[in-house]
Amino acid sequence: MSKYKIPNDIENEARLYMTEVVSMLEEKGVMEYINTAALNMLTRNYPTFIKASRQVEKNRY
């Protein structure tokens, strides 16, 4: 099991995504080689990506 813990203040959609990412990394046997800072950046920035993508889609039409 991974020692990486998803922060509690992350939105649910990002939490679900990160749960899948961590599970996949564990299944591949590479979790021990993953940089925790990189996971934290992905975890913290993914909600911004989601919001920006939705805004672009909304403004496109």
PyMOL Python script that loads the backbone (N, CA, C, O; Angstrom):
from pymol import cmd

cmd.read_pdbstr("""\
ATOM      1  N   MET A   1       0.841  -1.193   0.000  1.00  0.00           N
ATOM      2  CA  MET A   1       0.000   0.000   0.000  1.00  0.00           C
ATOM      3  C   MET A   1       0.875   1.242   0.000  1.00  0.00           C
ATOM      4  O   MET A   1       1.935   1.271   0.625  1.00  0.00           O
ATOM      5  N   SER A   2       0.434   2.231  -0.684  1.00  0.00           N
ATOM      6  CA  SER A   2       1.175   3.470  -0.826  1.00  0.00           C
ATOM      7  C   SER A   2       1.174   4.279   0.458  1.00  0.00           C
ATOM      8  O   SER A   2       0.201   4.270   1.213  1.00  0.00           O
ATOM      9  N   LYS A   3       2.279   4.981   0.699  1.00  0.00           N
ATOM     10  CA  LYS A   3       2.338   5.894   1.830  1.00  0.00           C
ATOM     11  C   LYS A   3       1.771   7.258   1.455  1.00  0.00           C
ATOM     12  O   LYS A   3       1.569   8.106   2.324  1.00  0.00           O
ATOM     13  N   TYR A   4       1.512   7.475   0.161  1.00  0.00           N
ATOM     14  CA  TYR A   4       0.988   8.763  -0.294  1.00  0.00           C
ATOM     15  C   TYR A   4      -0.451   8.919   0.153  1.00  0.00           C
ATOM     16  O   TYR A   4      -1.283   8.040  -0.071  1.00  0.00           O
ATOM     17  N   LYS A   5      -0.737  10.042   0.783  1.00  0.00           N
ATOM     18  CA  LYS A   5      -2.101  10.345   1.220  1.00  0.00           C
ATOM     19  C   LYS A   5      -2.594  11.570   0.473  1.00  0.00           C
ATOM     20  O   LYS A   5      -1.934  12.609   0.444  1.00  0.00           O
ATOM     21  N   ILE A   6      -3.761  11.428  -0.130  1.00  0.00           N
ATOM     22  CA  ILE A   6      -4.380  12.544  -0.837  1.00  0.00           C
ATOM     23  C   ILE A   6      -4.876  13.537   0.216  1.00  0.00           C
ATOM     24  O   ILE A   6      -5.580  13.143   1.146  1.00  0.00           O
ATOM     25  N   PRO A   7      -4.523  14.810   0.085  1.00  0.00           N
ATOM     26  CA  PRO A   7      -4.961  15.810   1.065  1.00  0.00           C
ATOM     27  C   PRO A   7      -6.485  15.849   1.205  1.00  0.00           C
ATOM     28  O   PRO A   7      -7.213  15.618   0.240  1.00  0.00           O
ATOM     29  N   ASN A   8      -6.945  16.138   2.392  1.00  0.00           N
ATOM     30  CA  ASN A   8      -8.387  16.165   2.687  1.00  0.00           C
ATOM     31  C   ASN A   8      -9.135  17.300   2.008  1.00  0.00           C
ATOM     32  O   ASN A   8     -10.344  17.205   1.791  1.00  0.00           O
ATOM     33  N   ASP A   9      -8.425  18.380   1.667  1.00  0.00           N
ATOM     34  CA  ASP A   9      -9.111  19.550   1.112  1.00  0.00           C
ATOM     35  C   ASP A   9      -9.216  19.533  -0.414  1.00  0.00           C
ATOM     36  O   ASP A   9      -9.473  20.567  -1.030  1.00  0.00           O
ATOM     37  N   ILE A  10      -9.024  18.385  -1.013  1.00  0.00           N
ATOM     38  CA  ILE A  10      -9.109  18.251  -2.469  1.00  0.00           C
ATOM     39  C   ILE A  10     -10.546  17.924  -2.867  1.00  0.00           C
ATOM     40  O   ILE A  10     -11.216  17.122  -2.217  1.00  0.00           O
ATOM     41  N   GLU A  11     -11.008  18.559  -3.947  1.00  0.00           N
ATOM     42  CA  GLU A  11     -12.370  18.323  -4.429  1.00  0.00           C
ATOM     43  C   GLU A  11     -12.562  16.855  -4.806  1.00  0.00           C
ATOM     44  O   GLU A  11     -11.610  16.163  -5.167  1.00  0.00           O
ATOM     45  N   ASN A  12     -13.791  16.401  -4.715  1.00  0.00           N
ATOM     46  CA  ASN A  12     -14.101  14.982  -4.898  1.00  0.00           C
ATOM     47  C   ASN A  12     -13.662  14.441  -6.259  1.00  0.00           C
ATOM     48  O   ASN A  12     -13.097  13.350  -6.327  1.00  0.00           O
ATOM     49  N   GLU A  13     -13.909  15.175  -7.336  1.00  0.00           N
ATOM     50  CA  GLU A  13     -13.537  14.685  -8.666  1.00  0.00           C
ATOM     51  C   GLU A  13     -12.026  14.482  -8.778  1.00  0.00           C
ATOM     52  O   GLU A  13     -11.568  13.494  -9.351  1.00  0.00           O
ATOM     53  N   ALA A  14     -11.265  15.411  -8.234  1.00  0.00           N
ATOM     54  CA  ALA A  14      -9.809  15.287  -8.240  1.00  0.00           C
ATOM     55  C   ALA A  14      -9.364  14.150  -7.320  1.00  0.00           C
ATOM     56  O   ALA A  14      -8.415  13.431  -7.630  1.00  0.00           O
ATOM     57  N   ARG A  15     -10.043  13.993  -6.203  1.00  0.00           N
ATOM     58  CA  ARG A  15      -9.733  12.895  -5.269  1.00  0.00           C
ATOM     59  C   ARG A  15      -9.928  11.546  -5.954  1.00  0.00           C
ATOM     60  O   ARG A  15      -9.094  10.652  -5.820  1.00  0.00           O
ATOM     61  N   LEU A  16     -11.034  11.401  -6.687  1.00  0.00           N
ATOM     62  CA  LEU A  16     -11.294  10.148  -7.397  1.00  0.00           C
ATOM     63  C   LEU A  16     -10.229   9.893  -8.457  1.00  0.00           C
ATOM     64  O   LEU A  16      -9.754   8.767  -8.609  1.00  0.00           O
ATOM     65  N   TYR A  17      -9.858  10.930  -9.184  1.00  0.00           N
ATOM     66  CA  TYR A  17      -8.819  10.797 -10.206  1.00  0.00           C
ATOM     67  C   TYR A  17      -7.494  10.370  -9.576  1.00  0.00           C
ATOM     68  O   TYR A  17      -6.832   9.455 -10.066  1.00  0.00           O
ATOM     69  N   MET A  18      -7.119  11.033  -8.497  1.00  0.00           N
ATOM     70  CA  MET A  18      -5.846  10.716  -7.852  1.00  0.00           C
ATOM     71  C   MET A  18      -5.857   9.312  -7.244  1.00  0.00           C
ATOM     72  O   MET A  18      -4.828   8.637  -7.218  1.00  0.00           O
ATOM     73  N   THR A  19      -7.007   8.879  -6.760  1.00  0.00           N
ATOM     74  CA  THR A  19      -7.119   7.513  -6.245  1.00  0.00           C
ATOM     75  C   THR A  19      -6.821   6.521  -7.364  1.00  0.00           C
ATOM     76  O   THR A  19      -6.128   5.527  -7.150  1.00  0.00           O
ATOM     77  N   GLU A  20      -7.348   6.796  -8.564  1.00  0.00           N
ATOM     78  CA  GLU A  20      -7.078   5.936  -9.719  1.00  0.00           C
ATOM     79  C   GLU A  20      -5.604   5.977 -10.114  1.00  0.00           C
ATOM     80  O   GLU A  20      -5.013   4.942 -10.422  1.00  0.00           O
ATOM     81  N   VAL A  21      -5.013   7.164 -10.106  1.00  0.00           N
ATOM     82  CA  VAL A  21      -3.602   7.311 -10.470  1.00  0.00           C
ATOM     83  C   VAL A  21      -2.722   6.516  -9.511  1.00  0.00           C
ATOM     84  O   VAL A  21      -1.857   5.753  -9.941  1.00  0.00           O
ATOM     85  N   VAL A  22      -2.944   6.697  -8.220  1.00  0.00           N
ATOM     86  CA  VAL A  22      -2.135   6.004  -7.217  1.00  0.00           C
ATOM     87  C   VAL A  22      -2.328   4.492  -7.329  1.00  0.00           C
ATOM     88  O   VAL A  22      -1.359   3.740  -7.221  1.00  0.00           O
ATOM     89  N   SER A  23      -3.551   4.042  -7.542  1.00  0.00           N
ATOM     90  CA  SER A  23      -3.815   2.610  -7.697  1.00  0.00           C
ATOM     91  C   SER A  23      -3.071   2.047  -8.905  1.00  0.00           C
ATOM     92  O   SER A  23      -2.480   0.970  -8.826  1.00  0.00           O
ATOM     93  N   MET A  24      -3.100   2.768 -10.010  1.00  0.00           N
ATOM     94  CA  MET A  24      -2.416   2.327 -11.216  1.00  0.00           C
ATOM     95  C   MET A  24      -0.903   2.241 -10.989  1.00  0.00           C
ATOM     96  O   MET A  24      -0.259   1.281 -11.410  1.00  0.00           O
ATOM     97  N   LEU A  25      -0.347   3.248 -10.323  1.00  0.00           N
ATOM     98  CA  LEU A  25       1.088   3.243 -10.038  1.00  0.00           C
ATOM     99  C   LEU A  25       1.463   2.071  -9.128  1.00  0.00           C
ATOM    100  O   LEU A  25       2.510   1.449  -9.306  1.00  0.00           O
ATOM    101  N   GLU A  26       0.608   1.782  -8.163  1.00  0.00           N
ATOM    102  CA  GLU A  26       0.849   0.644  -7.270  1.00  0.00           C
ATOM    103  C   GLU A  26       0.769  -0.674  -8.036  1.00  0.00           C
ATOM    104  O   GLU A  26       1.608  -1.554  -7.843  1.00  0.00           O
ATOM    105  N   GLU A  27      -0.238  -0.815  -8.906  1.00  0.00           N
ATOM    106  CA  GLU A  27      -0.398  -2.035  -9.705  1.00  0.00           C
ATOM    107  C   GLU A  27       0.807  -2.281 -10.603  1.00  0.00           C
ATOM    108  O   GLU A  27       1.215  -3.424 -10.806  1.00  0.00           O
ATOM    109  N   LYS A  28       1.371  -1.207 -11.138  1.00  0.00           N
ATOM    110  CA  LYS A  28       2.536  -1.312 -12.018  1.00  0.00           C
ATOM    111  C   LYS A  28       3.827  -1.546 -11.235  1.00  0.00           C
ATOM    112  O   LYS A  28       4.871  -1.832 -11.822  1.00  0.00           O
ATOM    113  N   GLY A  29       3.752  -1.422  -9.912  1.00  0.00           N
ATOM    114  CA  GLY A  29       4.922  -1.631  -9.073  1.00  0.00           C
ATOM    115  C   GLY A  29       5.935  -0.507  -9.114  1.00  0.00           C
ATOM    116  O   GLY A  29       7.116  -0.721  -8.838  1.00  0.00           O
ATOM    117  N   VAL A  30       5.483   0.694  -9.456  1.00  0.00           N
ATOM    118  CA  VAL A  30       6.408   1.821  -9.571  1.00  0.00           C
ATOM    119  C   VAL A  30       6.171   2.905  -8.519  1.00  0.00           C
ATOM    120  O   VAL A  30       6.861   3.925  -8.513  1.00  0.00           O
ATOM    121  N   MET A  31       5.225   2.695  -7.655  1.00  0.00           N
ATOM    122  CA  MET A  31       4.881   3.735  -6.682  1.00  0.00           C
ATOM    123  C   MET A  31       6.079   4.129  -5.826  1.00  0.00           C
ATOM    124  O   MET A  31       6.223   5.297  -5.467  1.00  0.00           O
ATOM    125  N   GLU A  32       6.919   3.192  -5.504  1.00  0.00           N
ATOM    126  CA  GLU A  32       8.068   3.498  -4.647  1.00  0.00           C
ATOM    127  C   GLU A  32       9.079   4.413  -5.336  1.00  0.00           C
ATOM    128  O   GLU A  32       9.916   5.023  -4.671  1.00  0.00           O
ATOM    129  N   TYR A  33       9.006   4.513  -6.661  1.00  0.00           N
ATOM    130  CA  TYR A  33       9.930   5.354  -7.410  1.00  0.00           C
ATOM    131  C   TYR A  33       9.354   6.728  -7.746  1.00  0.00           C
ATOM    132  O   TYR A  33      10.047   7.572  -8.312  1.00  0.00           O
ATOM    133  N   ILE A  34       8.099   6.948  -7.401  1.00  0.00           N
ATOM    134  CA  ILE A  34       7.419   8.184  -7.761  1.00  0.00           C
ATOM    135  C   ILE A  34       7.773   9.298  -6.776  1.00  0.00           C
ATOM    136  O   ILE A  34       7.829   9.082  -5.566  1.00  0.00           O
ATOM    137  N   ASN A  35       8.007  10.469  -7.309  1.00  0.00           N
ATOM    138  CA  ASN A  35       8.334  11.647  -6.520  1.00  0.00           C
ATOM    139  C   ASN A  35       7.062  12.177  -5.865  1.00  0.00           C
ATOM    140  O   ASN A  35       6.105  12.526  -6.556  1.00  0.00           O
ATOM    141  N   THR A  36       7.050  12.237  -4.550  1.00  0.00           N
ATOM    142  CA  THR A  36       5.878  12.703  -3.815  1.00  0.00           C
ATOM    143  C   THR A  36       5.535  14.154  -4.176  1.00  0.00           C
ATOM    144  O   THR A  36       4.359  14.513  -4.244  1.00  0.00           O
ATOM    145  N   ALA A  37       6.542  14.974  -4.402  1.00  0.00           N
ATOM    146  CA  ALA A  37       6.284  16.371  -4.779  1.00  0.00           C
ATOM    147  C   ALA A  37       5.529  16.437  -6.104  1.00  0.00           C
ATOM    148  O   ALA A  37       4.649  17.280  -6.275  1.00  0.00           O
ATOM    149  N   ALA A  38       5.868  15.554  -7.039  1.00  0.00           N
ATOM    150  CA  ALA A  38       5.167  15.537  -8.324  1.00  0.00           C
ATOM    151  C   ALA A  38       3.707  15.125  -8.130  1.00  0.00           C
ATOM    152  O   ALA A  38       2.812  15.698  -8.753  1.00  0.00           O
ATOM    153  N   LEU A  39       3.468  14.140  -7.275  1.00  0.00           N
ATOM    154  CA  LEU A  39       2.085  13.741  -6.987  1.00  0.00           C
ATOM    155  C   LEU A  39       1.315  14.870  -6.329  1.00  0.00           C
ATOM    156  O   LEU A  39       0.145  15.093  -6.640  1.00  0.00           O
ATOM    157  N   ASN A  40       1.964  15.581  -5.426  1.00  0.00           N
ATOM    158  CA  ASN A  40       1.306  16.715  -4.772  1.00  0.00           C
ATOM    159  C   ASN A  40       0.963  17.809  -5.773  1.00  0.00           C
ATOM    160  O   ASN A  40      -0.110  18.407  -5.690  1.00  0.00           O
ATOM    161  N   MET A  41       1.863  18.080  -6.720  1.00  0.00           N
ATOM    162  CA  MET A  41       1.574  19.094  -7.734  1.00  0.00           C
ATOM    163  C   MET A  41       0.383  18.674  -8.587  1.00  0.00           C
ATOM    164  O   MET A  41      -0.496  19.487  -8.872  1.00  0.00           O
ATOM    165  N   LEU A  42       0.351  17.404  -8.995  1.00  0.00           N
ATOM    166  CA  LEU A  42      -0.776  16.913  -9.781  1.00  0.00           C
ATOM    167  C   LEU A  42      -2.067  17.008  -8.972  1.00  0.00           C
ATOM    168  O   LEU A  42      -3.092  17.461  -9.480  1.00  0.00           O
ATOM    169  N   THR A  43      -2.013  16.586  -7.728  1.00  0.00           N
ATOM    170  CA  THR A  43      -3.190  16.609  -6.859  1.00  0.00           C
ATOM    171  C   THR A  43      -3.720  18.026  -6.672  1.00  0.00           C
ATOM    172  O   THR A  43      -4.929  18.248  -6.738  1.00  0.00           O
ATOM    173  N   ARG A  44      -2.843  18.969  -6.444  1.00  0.00           N
ATOM    174  CA  ARG A  44      -3.254  20.358  -6.198  1.00  0.00           C
ATOM    175  C   ARG A  44      -3.687  21.093  -7.464  1.00  0.00           C
ATOM    176  O   ARG A  44      -4.530  21.988  -7.397  1.00  0.00           O
ATOM    177  N   ASN A  45      -3.124  20.728  -8.620  1.00  0.00           N
ATOM    178  CA  ASN A  45      -3.420  21.454  -9.854  1.00  0.00           C
ATOM    179  C   ASN A  45      -4.511  20.819 -10.702  1.00  0.00           C
ATOM    180  O   ASN A  45      -5.061  21.487 -11.578  1.00  0.00           O
ATOM    181  N   TYR A  46      -4.837  19.578 -10.476  1.00  0.00           N
ATOM    182  CA  TYR A  46      -5.867  18.922 -11.268  1.00  0.00           C
ATOM    183  C   TYR A  46      -7.231  19.620 -11.147  1.00  0.00           C
ATOM    184  O   TYR A  46      -7.912  19.771 -12.160  1.00  0.00           O
ATOM    185  N   PRO A  47      -7.653  20.047  -9.957  1.00  0.00           N
ATOM    186  CA  PRO A  47      -8.937  20.774  -9.873  1.00  0.00           C
ATOM    187  C   PRO A  47      -8.953  22.049 -10.729  1.00  0.00           C
ATOM    188  O   PRO A  47      -9.985  22.389 -11.308  1.00  0.00           O
ATOM    189  N   THR A  48      -7.835  22.744 -10.812  1.00  0.00           N
ATOM    190  CA  THR A  48      -7.746  23.939 -11.650  1.00  0.00           C
ATOM    191  C   THR A  48      -7.906  23.562 -13.115  1.00  0.00           C
ATOM    192  O   THR A  48      -8.588  24.257 -13.869  1.00  0.00           O
ATOM    193  N   PHE A  49      -7.282  22.469 -13.515  1.00  0.00           N
ATOM    194  CA  PHE A  49      -7.411  21.976 -14.886  1.00  0.00           C
ATOM    195  C   PHE A  49      -8.862  21.635 -15.204  1.00  0.00           C
ATOM    196  O   PHE A  49      -9.352  21.970 -16.283  1.00  0.00           O
ATOM    197  N   ILE A  50      -9.544  20.983 -14.294  1.00  0.00           N
ATOM    198  CA  ILE A  50     -10.949  20.616 -14.487  1.00  0.00           C
ATOM    199  C   ILE A  50     -11.795  21.881 -14.701  1.00  0.00           C
ATOM    200  O   ILE A  50     -12.577  21.961 -15.649  1.00  0.00           O
ATOM    201  N   LYS A  51     -11.628  22.858 -13.814  1.00  0.00           N
ATOM    202  CA  LYS A  51     -12.401  24.104 -13.912  1.00  0.00           C
ATOM    203  C   LYS A  51     -12.100  24.853 -15.201  1.00  0.00           C
ATOM    204  O   LYS A  51     -13.014  25.352 -15.857  1.00  0.00           O
ATOM    205  N   ALA A  52     -10.828  24.935 -15.570  1.00  0.00           N
ATOM    206  CA  ALA A  52     -10.446  25.643 -16.790  1.00  0.00           C
ATOM    207  C   ALA A  52     -11.009  24.940 -18.025  1.00  0.00           C
ATOM    208  O   ALA A  52     -11.487  25.597 -18.949  1.00  0.00           O
ATOM    209  N   SER A  53     -10.955  23.627 -18.042  1.00  0.00           N
ATOM    210  CA  SER A  53     -11.489  22.871 -19.178  1.00  0.00           C
ATOM    211  C   SER A  53     -12.984  23.090 -19.326  1.00  0.00           C
ATOM    212  O   SER A  53     -13.485  23.246 -20.440  1.00  0.00           O
ATOM    213  N   ARG A  54     -13.688  23.103 -18.227  1.00  0.00           N
ATOM    214  CA  ARG A  54     -15.139  23.349 -18.275  1.00  0.00           C
ATOM    215  C   ARG A  54     -15.451  24.757 -18.775  1.00  0.00           C
ATOM    216  O   ARG A  54     -16.397  24.958 -19.536  1.00  0.00           O
ATOM    217  N   GLN A  55     -14.651  25.723 -18.345  1.00  0.00           N
ATOM    218  CA  GLN A  55     -14.862  27.106 -18.773  1.00  0.00           C
ATOM    219  C   GLN A  55     -14.604  27.254 -20.267  1.00  0.00           C
ATOM    220  O   GLN A  55     -15.346  27.947 -20.962  1.00  0.00           O
ATOM    221  N   VAL A  56     -13.558  26.606 -20.759  1.00  0.00           N
ATOM    222  CA  VAL A  56     -13.262  26.655 -22.196  1.00  0.00           C
ATOM    223  C   VAL A  56     -14.403  26.034 -22.982  1.00  0.00           C
ATOM    224  O   VAL A  56     -14.842  26.598 -23.984  1.00  0.00           O
ATOM    225  N   GLU A  57     -14.882  24.899 -22.550  1.00  0.00           N
ATOM    226  CA  GLU A  57     -16.012  24.239 -23.235  1.00  0.00           C
ATOM    227  C   GLU A  57     -17.258  25.124 -23.208  1.00  0.00           C
ATOM    228  O   GLU A  57     -17.975  25.226 -24.204  1.00  0.00           O
ATOM    229  N   LYS A  58     -17.508  25.753 -22.081  1.00  0.00           N
ATOM    230  CA  LYS A  58     -18.674  26.625 -21.943  1.00  0.00           C
ATOM    231  C   LYS A  58     -18.590  27.817 -22.879  1.00  0.00           C
ATOM    232  O   LYS A  58     -19.590  28.202 -23.485  1.00  0.00           O
ATOM    233  N   ASN A  59     -17.417  28.398 -23.001  1.00  0.00           N
ATOM    234  CA  ASN A  59     -17.229  29.591 -23.831  1.00  0.00           C
ATOM    235  C   ASN A  59     -17.052  29.282 -25.306  1.00  0.00           C
ATOM    236  O   ASN A  59     -17.121  30.181 -26.144  1.00  0.00           O
ATOM    237  N   ARG A  60     -16.827  28.042 -25.621  1.00  0.00           N
ATOM    238  CA  ARG A  60     -16.593  27.661 -27.012  1.00  0.00           C
ATOM    239  C   ARG A  60     -17.859  27.802 -27.848  1.00  0.00           C
ATOM    240  O   ARG A  60     -17.781  28.081 -29.045  1.00  0.00           O
ATOM    241  N   TYR A  61     -19.003  27.618 -27.245  1.00  0.00           N
ATOM    242  CA  TYR A  61     -20.253  27.592 -28.009  1.00  0.00           C
ATOM    243  C   TYR A  61     -21.063  28.810 -27.778  1.00  0.00           C
ATOM    244  O   TYR A  61     -22.147  28.948 -28.346  1.00  0.00           O
TER     245      TYR A  61
END
""", "prot")
cmd.dss("prot")
cmd.show_as("cartoon", "prot")
cmd.util.cbc("prot")
cmd.orient("prot")
